[in-house]
Amino acid sequence: MEKKQKAIIGIIGSVAVFSGIAVVYWIKRKVKALEELEELEDVITWH
């Protein structure tokens, strides 16, 4: 029984870590896209 619980906790832990990394990566991409949009707007308003 204990081995099964440890395995389940291990799976949940690795899934949590993976989704945490995925969320951070997604947020970084969103932020980068927003920064690029702002730069484009600056270029458009500059001309």
N, C-alpha and C positions, 0 to 999 in steps of 0.2 A: 504493500500500500504506500509506504513512504517513498519508494523509488518512483512510483507513478506520479505522486504529488510533486516530487522534485523535477521530473521530466516536464510536467505541465507548467510549473513555475519557470523552468528554463525556456520553454517555448514562448510563454507569454513575455518573459523578459527580453528575448531576442526580437520578438515582434515589436515590442515597445521601443527598443533601441532603434530598430530599422525604421519604424514610422517616425520616430523623433528626427533621425537623420534626413528622411524624406521631406518632412515639414520644414526643417531648417533650409534645405536645398531649395525648396519651392519658394520660401519667403525671400531668400537671397536673389533668386531669379526675378521675382516680382519687383523687388527693390531696384535691381539693375535695370529692368525694363522701364520702370517709372522714371529713373534718373535719365535714361536715354530719351524718353518722351519729353522731359523738361528741357534737355539740351536741344532737341529738335524745335521745340516751341521758341526757345531763345533765338535759334538761327532764323526761324520764320519771322519773328517779330523784329529781328535786327535788320532784315533786308527791306 
